[in-house]
């Protein structure tokens, strides 16, 4: 959707906002978000339906014609899915191929074979960070839980000493590093440079995951000193395979899209000539679509063939990877529709005016908005797409680097203090056999550390670049 069409829709939707109109629009935004929160938390409605109803409620509260609100919502939904839908689908296929072929298990086992004793928490955070690059958070947890329980049991480690680093690695990748859905949606919303966002995301992720993972796990193990629960460990995907891919081939496949996207960002800086042949080539091969598609195709040979997958099995694996993401795509799309409704109702200009009056740095404002929505809804994805829509106008006057940092600030805020309204909270609680209080003292605190440390690092980076 072009900026021109947005302006035209905005002009049709509502009259220009005066200072007296800020209060009404601000109330409309709060009521719209309250509707979404109420539907998700109290009525347990799916986030897609809650965002759809909330968008219509926002337009109604703002006094916009409902036909224009519907147009804004559907246009935003379509533009968001068009921008990131294929990327999410390709990432899901790559992740499923990695899991089903035993490639993920191969990476895990190779690193664990070279680690031991005090190095084990560091090995776990490395494993989770590498495996977490192409995998959705929930898939990563299911994949790594058997490993966490096995290592903790056999090595007589506190469960938190091994589990927290693994969870931190997955969570940081999920919130800060493309091609995960949250960062992709924020990049699309604020028109950030993906390669630069990826590079800065990795830069912020490394110290964040060290602090929230191996270092915090020492404290968490003292707060909640539990052992791996005595129950049958979940089966690992590779247990039923006779062969599985090699470590080098698997790692190369995982890192291929990252390398291609970073190479494009580097060439853009070094060559800086859109007409130059080299830059044009890297603009193609380093685009997210081509980078992820290349990884999927390469993975069919480097992961599928060593595992003995037939063409039919490869097709089945792709289908199994695509099936679970329907809900994610719909949530992301509805989030884009909500974002567009916010923009077309004039919320962007209101945010600009408020941020000037309050003198709040744009990055801090983005982080705070994401934190508020995360605490209210429990969903990092909903927090990301909603916050991105609210602060997108702030990116208009930003440099390329600061626009990338805006994406990371939103991502950091979206991870703040996971609690009982977050599905991830219950996933961790049940798998690790913890009480609600123990989960709050470990998982919830870890998520808060990630959010605060990453947000702080983003603000520091904004002072030097």
Secondary structure, DSSP 8 states (H G I E B T S, - for coil): --HHHHHHHHHHHS----HHHHHHHHHHHHHHHHHHHHHHHTS---HHHHHHHHHHHHHHHHT--HHHHHHHHHHHHHHHHHHHHHHHHHHHHHHHHHHHTTHHHHHHHHHHHT--GGGHHHHHHHHHHHHHTTS-HHHHHHHHHHHHHHHHHHTT--HHHHHHHHHHHHHHHHHHSTTSHHHHHHHHHHT--HHHHHHHHHHHHHHHHHIIIIIHHHHHHHHS-----SS-----GGGG-S----HHHHHHHHHHHHHHHHHHHHHHHHT--TTSHHHHHHHHHTSHHHHHHHHHHHHIIIIIITTT--HHHHHHHHHHHHHTTHHHHHHHHHHHHHHHHHHHTTHHHHHHHHHHHHT--HHHHHHHHHHHHHHHH--HHHHHHHHHHHHGGGGGGS-HHHHHHHHHHHHHHTTS---TT-HHHHHHHHHHT--HHHHIIIIIHHHHHHHHHHHHHHHHHHHH-
